[in-house]
Amino acid sequence: MPEISRFFGIVIRMYYDDHNPPHLHAAFGEKKAKIDFRGNIIIGDLGSKTALKLVRDWIDLHQAELLDDWELARAEKDVKKITPLE
């Protein structure tokens, strides 16, 4: 599963063979969550409200890039890295 971004200890990945709705996989320490592109947790838990807020802020900033990567992944093409939060 390709890593598309990393910031403040949070790792964001996207699977090539994942199903709709469009979403990403976020990990913070040992905790993991599947989060849609509106910032809603589909399954899992990051174990930190702050980490979840950072992921949601990052999603808001990169909607178009996330959708582009989702389409690339669905077509089994290389996804692009997305700028992390700073």
BASE-431528 format. One record per atom (N, C-alpha, C): atom name; y, x, z. Coordinates in Angstrom, 1 decimal. Atoms other than C-alpha are relative to their C-alpha. Layout:
+------+--------+--------+--------+
: site :      v :      u :      w :
+------+--------+--------+--------+
:   CA :      Y :      X :      Z :
...
+------+--------+--------+--------+
***
This chain:
+------+--------+--------+--------+
: site :      v :      u :      w :
+------+--------+--------+--------+
:    N :   -1.2 :    0.9 :    0.0 :
:   CA :    0.0 :    0.0 :    0.0 :
:    C :    1.2 :    0.9 :    0.0 :
:    N :   -1.2 :   -0.9 :    0.1 :
:   CA :    3.2 :    1.7 :   -1.1 :
:    C :    1.1 :   -0.3 :    1.0 :
:    N :   -1.2 :    0.1 :   -0.9 :
:   CA :    6.0 :    2.4 :    1.3 :
:    C :    1.2 :   -0.1 :   -0.8 :
:    N :   -1.3 :    0.1 :    0.8 :
:   CA :    9.3 :    1.1 :    0.0 :
:    C :    1.2 :    0.4 :    0.8 :
:    N :   -1.2 :   -0.4 :   -0.8 :
:   CA :   11.6 :    1.9 :    2.9 :
:    C :   -0.5 :    0.4 :    1.4 :
:    N :    0.2 :   -0.4 :   -1.4 :
:   CA :   11.7 :    3.4 :    6.4 :
:    C :    1.3 :    0.2 :    0.7 :
:    N :   -1.2 :   -0.1 :   -0.8 :
:   CA :   14.4 :    3.1 :    9.0 :
:    C :   -0.2 :   -0.3 :    1.4 :
:    N :    0.0 :    0.3 :   -1.5 :
:   CA :   14.8 :    3.2 :   12.8 :
:    C :   -1.4 :   -0.2 :    0.5 :
:    N :    1.4 :    0.1 :   -0.4 :
:   CA :   11.0 :    3.6 :   13.2 :
:    C :   -0.7 :   -1.2 :   -0.6 :
:    N :    0.6 :    1.1 :    0.7 :
:   CA :   10.3 :    0.6 :   11.0 :
:    C :   -0.4 :    0.4 :   -1.4 :
:    N :    0.5 :   -0.4 :    1.3 :
:   CA :    8.1 :    1.1 :    7.9 :
:    C :   -0.2 :   -1.3 :   -0.8 :
:    N :    0.1 :    1.1 :    0.8 :
:   CA :    8.3 :   -1.4 :    5.1 :
:    C :   -0.9 :    0.3 :   -1.2 :
:    N :    1.0 :   -0.3 :    1.1 :
:   CA :    5.4 :   -1.7 :    2.6 :
:    C :   -0.1 :   -1.3 :   -0.8 :
:    N :    0.3 :    1.1 :    0.9 :
:   CA :    4.4 :   -4.0 :   -0.3 :
:    C :   -1.4 :    0.2 :   -0.6 :
:    N :    1.3 :   -0.1 :    0.6 :
:   CA :    0.8 :   -4.6 :   -1.5 :
:    C :    0.1 :   -0.3 :   -1.5 :
:    N :    0.1 :    0.3 :    1.4 :
:   CA :    0.0 :   -4.6 :   -5.2 :
:    C :   -0.7 :   -1.3 :   -0.3 :
:    N :    0.8 :    1.2 :    0.3 :
:   CA :   -2.4 :   -7.5 :   -5.1 :
:    C :    0.2 :   -1.2 :    0.9 :
:    N :   -0.4 :    1.1 :   -1.0 :
:   CA :   -0.6 :   -9.8 :   -2.6 :
:    C :    0.2 :   -1.3 :   -0.8 :
:    N :   -0.2 :    1.3 :    0.5 :
:   CA :   -0.2 :  -13.5 :   -3.1 :
:    C :    1.4 :   -0.6 :    0.4 :
:    N :   -1.2 :    0.6 :   -0.3 :
:   CA :    2.8 :  -15.8 :   -3.0 :
:    C :   -0.1 :   -0.6 :    1.4 :
:    N :   -1.4 :   -0.3 :    0.4 :
:   CA :    5.2 :  -16.4 :   -1.4 :
:    C :    0.3 :    1.5 :    0.1 :
:    N :   -0.4 :   -1.4 :    0.0 :
:   CA :    7.0 :  -13.1 :   -2.0 :
:    C :    0.3 :    0.4 :    1.4 :
:    N :   -0.2 :   -0.4 :   -1.4 :
:   CA :    6.9 :  -11.1 :    1.2 :
:    C :   -0.2 :    1.5 :    0.1 :
:    N :    0.2 :   -1.4 :   -0.3 :
:   CA :    6.8 :   -7.6 :    2.7 :
:    C :   -0.8 :    0.2 :    1.3 :
:    N :    0.7 :   -0.3 :   -1.2 :
:   CA :    4.8 :   -5.9 :    5.4 :
:    C :    0.8 :    1.0 :    0.8 :
:    N :   -0.8 :   -0.9 :   -0.9 :
:   CA :    6.8 :   -4.4 :    8.3 :
:    C :   -0.9 :    0.5 :    1.1 :
:    N :    0.7 :   -0.6 :   -1.2 :
:   CA :    5.4 :   -2.1 :   11.0 :
:    C :    1.0 :    0.7 :    0.9 :
:    N :   -0.8 :   -0.7 :   -1.0 :
:   CA :    7.1 :   -1.0 :   14.2 :
:    C :   -0.9 :    0.4 :    1.1 :
:    N :    1.0 :   -0.5 :   -0.9 :
:   CA :    4.9 :    1.2 :   16.3 :
:    C :   -1.3 :   -0.5 :   -0.4 :
:    N :    1.4 :    0.5 :    0.3 :
:   CA :    1.5 :   -0.4 :   16.5 :
:    C :    0.1 :   -1.5 :   -0.4 :
:    N :   -0.2 :    1.4 :    0.3 :
:   CA :    3.0 :   -3.9 :   15.8 :
:    C :    0.2 :   -0.2 :   -1.5 :
:    N :   -0.2 :    0.2 :    1.4 :
:   CA :    2.9 :   -5.4 :   12.3 :
:    C :    0.3 :   -1.5 :   -0.3 :
:    N :   -0.3 :    1.4 :    0.4 :
:   CA :    4.2 :   -8.5 :   10.6 :
:    C :    0.2 :   -0.1 :   -1.5 :
:    N :   -0.2 :    0.3 :    1.4 :
:   CA :    4.2 :  -10.1 :    7.2 :
:    C :    1.3 :   -0.9 :    0.0 :
:    N :   -1.3 :    0.7 :   -0.1 :
:   CA :    7.8 :  -11.4 :    6.5 :
:    C :    0.4 :   -0.4 :   -1.4 :
:    N :   -0.5 :    0.4 :    1.3 :
:   CA :    9.1 :  -13.4 :    3.6 :
:    C :    1.4 :    0.5 :   -0.3 :
:    N :   -1.3 :   -0.5 :    0.4 :
:   CA :   12.3 :  -12.6 :    1.7 :
:    C :    1.1 :   -0.7 :    0.6 :
:    N :   -1.0 :    0.6 :   -0.7 :
:   CA :   14.2 :  -15.0 :    3.8 :
:    C :    0.1 :    0.4 :    1.5 :
:    N :    0.1 :   -0.6 :   -1.4 :
:   CA :   13.3 :  -13.1 :    7.0 :
:    C :   -0.9 :   -0.8 :    1.0 :
:    N :    1.0 :    0.8 :   -0.8 :
:   CA :   10.7 :  -15.6 :    8.3 :
:    C :   -1.3 :    0.8 :    0.2 :
:    N :    1.3 :   -0.6 :   -0.2 :
:   CA :    7.6 :  -14.2 :    9.9 :
:    C :   -1.1 :   -0.9 :   -0.4 :
:    N :    1.1 :    0.8 :    0.5 :
:   CA :    4.6 :  -15.5 :    8.1 :
:    C :   -1.2 :    0.2 :    1.0 :
:    N :    1.0 :   -0.3 :   -0.9 :
:   CA :    2.1 :  -13.8 :   10.4 :
:    C :    0.3 :    1.4 :    0.7 :
:    N :   -0.2 :   -1.2 :   -0.7 :
:   CA :    2.2 :  -11.1 :   13.1 :
:    C :    1.2 :    0.0 :    0.9 :
:    N :   -1.2 :   -0.1 :   -0.9 :
:   CA :    4.9 :   -9.8 :   15.4 :
:    C :    0.3 :    1.5 :    0.1 :
:    N :   -0.5 :   -1.3 :   -0.1 :
:   CA :    7.0 :   -6.7 :   15.5 :
:    C :    0.1 :    0.5 :    1.4 :
:    N :   -0.1 :   -0.3 :   -1.4 :
:   CA :    7.1 :   -6.8 :   19.3 :
:    C :    1.4 :    0.4 :    0.5 :
:    N :   -1.4 :   -0.3 :   -0.4 :
:   CA :   10.9 :   -6.3 :   19.3 :
:    C :    1.0 :   -0.9 :   -0.8 :
:    N :   -1.0 :    0.8 :    0.6 :
:   CA :   13.7 :   -8.7 :   18.6 :
:    C :    1.0 :    0.8 :   -0.8 :
:    N :   -0.9 :   -0.9 :    0.7 :
:   CA :   15.9 :   -5.8 :   17.6 :
:    C :   -0.6 :    0.5 :   -1.3 :
:    N :    0.7 :   -0.4 :    1.2 :
:   CA :   13.4 :   -4.5 :   15.1 :
:    C :    0.0 :   -1.1 :   -1.1 :
:    N :    0.1 :    1.2 :    0.9 :
:   CA :   13.0 :   -8.0 :   13.6 :
:    C :    1.4 :   -0.2 :   -0.6 :
:    N :   -1.3 :    0.2 :    0.4 :
:   CA :   16.8 :   -8.3 :   13.4 :
:    C :    0.4 :    1.0 :   -1.1 :
:    N :   -0.3 :   -1.0 :    0.9 :
:   CA :   17.1 :   -5.0 :   11.6 :
:    C :   -0.7 :   -0.2 :   -1.3 :
:    N :    0.7 :    0.3 :    1.2 :
:   CA :   14.4 :   -6.0 :    9.1 :
:    C :    0.7 :   -1.1 :   -0.7 :
:    N :   -0.7 :    1.1 :    0.6 :
:   CA :   16.2 :   -9.3 :    8.5 :
:    C :    1.4 :    0.4 :   -0.7 :
:    N :   -1.3 :   -0.5 :    0.5 :
:   CA :   19.6 :   -7.5 :    8.0 :
:    C :   -0.3 :    0.8 :   -1.3 :
:    N :    0.3 :   -0.8 :    1.2 :
:   CA :   17.9 :   -5.1 :    5.5 :
:    C :   -0.4 :   -0.9 :   -1.1 :
:    N :    0.4 :    1.0 :    1.1 :
:   CA :   16.3 :   -8.0 :    3.6 :
:    C :    1.2 :   -0.6 :   -0.6 :
:    N :   -1.2 :    0.6 :    0.5 :
:   CA :   19.7 :   -9.7 :    3.3 :
:    C :    0.7 :    0.9 :   -1.0 :
:    N :   -0.7 :   -1.0 :    0.8 :
:   CA :   21.1 :   -6.5 :    1.8 :
:    C :   -0.7 :    0.3 :   -1.3 :
:    N :    0.8 :   -0.5 :    1.1 :
:   CA :   18.3 :   -6.0 :   -0.7 :
:    C :   -0.8 :   -1.0 :   -0.7 :
:    N :    0.8 :    1.1 :    0.6 :
:   CA :   17.2 :   -9.4 :   -2.0 :
:    C :   -0.4 :    0.3 :   -1.4 :
:    N :    0.3 :   -0.2 :    1.5 :
:   CA :   17.4 :   -8.5 :   -5.7 :
:    C :   -1.0 :    1.1 :   -0.2 :
:    N :    0.9 :   -1.1 :    0.1 :
:   CA :   15.6 :   -5.2 :   -5.2 :
:    C :   -1.4 :   -0.3 :    0.5 :
:    N :    1.2 :    0.5 :   -0.5 :
:   CA :   12.9 :   -6.8 :   -3.2 :
:    C :   -0.8 :   -0.9 :   -1.0 :
:    N :    0.6 :    0.8 :    1.1 :
:   CA :   12.3 :   -9.4 :   -5.9 :
:    C :   -0.5 :    0.8 :   -1.2 :
:    N :    0.4 :   -0.9 :    1.1 :
:   CA :   12.2 :   -6.7 :   -8.5 :
:    C :   -1.3 :    0.8 :    0.3 :
:    N :    1.2 :   -0.7 :   -0.4 :
:   CA :    9.6 :   -4.7 :   -6.5 :
:    C :   -1.2 :   -1.0 :    0.1 :
:    N :    1.1 :    1.0 :    0.0 :
:   CA :    7.6 :   -7.9 :   -6.0 :
:    C :   -0.6 :   -0.2 :   -1.4 :
:    N :    0.5 :    0.2 :    1.4 :
:   CA :    7.4 :   -8.4 :   -9.7 :
:    C :   -0.7 :    1.2 :   -0.5 :
:    N :    0.7 :   -1.2 :    0.4 :
:   CA :    6.5 :   -4.8 :  -10.3 :
:    C :   -1.4 :    0.1 :    0.6 :
:    N :    1.3 :   -0.1 :   -0.7 :
:   CA :    3.8 :   -4.9 :   -7.7 :
:    C :   -1.0 :   -1.0 :   -0.6 :
:    N :    0.8 :    1.1 :    0.6 :
:   CA :    2.4 :   -8.2 :   -9.2 :
:    C :   -0.5 :    0.5 :   -1.3 :
:    N :    0.4 :   -0.5 :    1.3 :
:   CA :    2.3 :   -6.4 :  -12.6 :
:    C :   -0.8 :    1.3 :    0.2 :
:    N :    0.7 :   -1.2 :   -0.3 :
:   CA :    0.5 :   -3.5 :  -10.9 :
:    C :    0.7 :    1.3 :   -0.5 :
:    N :   -0.9 :   -1.2 :    0.3 :
:   CA :    3.4 :   -1.1 :  -11.7 :
:    C :    0.5 :    0.6 :    1.2 :
:    N :   -0.6 :   -0.7 :   -1.2 :
:   CA :    5.0 :    1.4 :   -9.4 :
:    C :    1.2 :   -0.7 :    0.5 :
:    N :   -1.2 :    0.6 :   -0.6 :
:   CA :    7.4 :   -0.1 :   -7.0 :
:    C :    1.0 :    1.1 :    0.3 :
:    N :   -1.0 :   -0.9 :   -0.3 :
:   CA :   10.7 :    1.5 :   -6.3 :
:    C :    0.4 :    0.1 :    1.5 :
:    N :   -0.5 :   -0.2 :   -1.4 :
:   CA :   12.0 :    2.9 :   -3.0 :
:    C :    1.3 :   -0.8 :    0.1 :
:    N :   -1.2 :    0.7 :   -0.2 :
:   CA :   14.8 :    0.8 :   -1.5 :
:    C :    0.7 :    0.7 :    1.2 :
:    N :   -0.8 :   -0.8 :   -1.0 :
:   CA :   17.6 :    2.4 :    0.5 :
:    C :   -0.2 :   -0.6 :    1.4 :
:    N :    0.1 :    0.5 :   -1.4 :
:   CA :   17.1 :    2.2 :    4.3 :
:    C :    1.3 :   -0.4 :    0.6 :
:    N :   -1.2 :    0.2 :   -0.9 :
:   CA :   19.5 :    0.9 :    6.9 :
:    C :    0.4 :    1.4 :    0.6 :
:    N :   -0.5 :   -1.3 :   -0.7 :
:   CA :   21.7 :    3.7 :    8.3 :
:    C :    0.8 :   -0.3 :    1.2 :
+------+--------+--------+--------+
***
